[in-house]
Amino acid sequence: MILRLSRALRSRRRSFLTAVVVTCIVFIFLLRCFGREIKLFTLLIKRWQNGPCSIKHRFDNSPDEHEGVYVDIGAGNGKSLVAFYDMWHAQKSSVFLPCQYDPTRWKVSVFEADPRFDSILTDMKGKYGFTLYSRTAAWHNEDPLSINLEKVKRTLNFSKWLRLNVDKEDFVVVRMNIGGAEYEVLDKLLKDGTFCLIDILIVYYHKHEVGRSVVTDTDIPHRIRTIAERTACNVRLLYEDSS
């Protein structure tokens, strides 16, 4: 009787362990196959839970009141703009805001220094109605800047522009992909205190550019993360990419 009971317990234990192993294998398989979809579903849940991006928008539904400010620095061929305006496509990019928003009620400003993208961005401006700064480089001052061995005549002190074009009450999202110039621009924002006007920052870091030390490559991202975490500033780093 005791022997029979012992065999039954061992059999149940083996069955239980087998079930656990199979469950783990199935879970890993599903995660590998559908990991992206699971992640996107999680983001959708977070967006629903977080509610509107702008707190001010919850209390003011005036048609003349903008919901937020989106600034795209280094828009290139405009894929990031499509991601912002078409929220379903945005799930596949870094411009997937974890909150609810109506892109038609946002003030959008776009900067691009490369003249090759003039026609594409001009057509998109006609479709979406954003403010376009073509052949203009966001920079830490207004001196001429050389990009890819070509001199950009129009530069804009982005820190100054941000201070003049947004209010403290605005919900501000900044996407920055400017081929190495982000270090000087971010450093200027930190020095001027305008960095804290940003609510969400999407930044692409470009490492080891000519004329910049390796120390700068690690110093600026570290300072950005440190200051962003301070309660008084509270900037959310939605996406950081190093290339």
Secondary structure, DSSP 4 states (H G I P E B T S, - for coil): -HHHHHHHHHHHHHHHHHHHHHHHHHHHHHHHHHHHHHHHHHHHHHHHHH-BS-HHHHH---TTS--EEEEEES-TTSHHHHHHHSTTGGGGSS---SSB--GGGEEEEEEE--GGGHHHHHHHHHHH--EEEETEEEESSSS-EEETTEEESEEEEHHHHHHHH--TTS-EEEEE--TTTHHHHHHHHHHHTGGGG-SEEEEEE--S-TT--HHHHHHHHHHHHHHHTSTTT--EEEEEEE-
